[in-house]
């Protein structure tokens, strides 16, 4: 393994463990996701070999070019903005889609999943900062999106995902934790509110403090993108 990646993983595991020990229950699980955008599959395979088997893909075309080269046992989630016309290309090879932000997308995921005879797990993406440049449903509309999408037969809502505004991680994570807990206590049928996906290379330990159980780390593992 690349010694830089080895040391990065060692540090990340330690910091996640420290945050978990300080802020979370002993039985809580926090998964480290390796975000593979622009990373050659050979380097991705080294982290799979080291036990990081959860991968996050941002771009459909890049994923399709690399997926057959990944080590067996890798669990792939799609975390990027997903166009409806691209759903059919990933529907039968990813485990979970993190970026559900509209009923139009929900209906297409449902339609393509039905064709394959599967039920696709999804997270509702929340634009917690109300930024025009980012995807995600506004906080005020998330509950309605979840209620409507939960009526579809080939979709299973599993929780929430967010990308906070720059410099506002803590207040954003705190808001997301409240929203997540509120939805979990009053969830519709066909919803399992058990995944909170937030935290990236610059703020993953803080995200663990506020309940994240999937942290999405790219440059923190592989170094800056070329």
Secondary structure by P-SEA (a helix, b strand, c coil): ccaaaaaaaaaaaaaaaaaaaccccccbbbbbbbbcccccaaaaaaaaaacccbbbbccaaaaaaccccccccbbbbbccccccccccccccccccccccccaaaaaaaaaaaaaacbbbbbbbbbcccccccccccccccaaaaaaaaaacccccccccccccccccaaaaaaaaaaaaaaaaacccccccccbbbbbccccaaaaaaacccbbbbccccccccc
